[in-house]
């Protein structure tokens, strides 16, 4: 299982389309974390997720999100959208995290109960 981000694609299916850092832009836009299995399974896969600030601030740089991501039985991917708040303010590049936990229908690698992925919002002002 691999988590990645994907920019401005509504139904991502390929890791080749994923960006780990992306431009902030002057208007709000959606980026995606992509959960992709190596093969489809006969049961639904679910994980809880939530965003967390690092140097980026929820409500200022991105919109905080949390929920349950599901890969339906027989499928291999799902996405988690995160809205990036665009502006025209010159600032440093900033990062936030997505925490993935509580897997149902699949196990994380041995010894892991939490997967954390960082993403960078590149200032373009």
Protein Blocks (a to p, Z undefined) as FASTA:
>chain_A
ZZdddehiabdcbfklpcfbdcebjbdcddddddddfbdcfbdcddddddddfkbcghkl
mccddddddddehiabdcddddddddfbdcdddddddddehiehiacdehiabdcddddd
ddfZZ
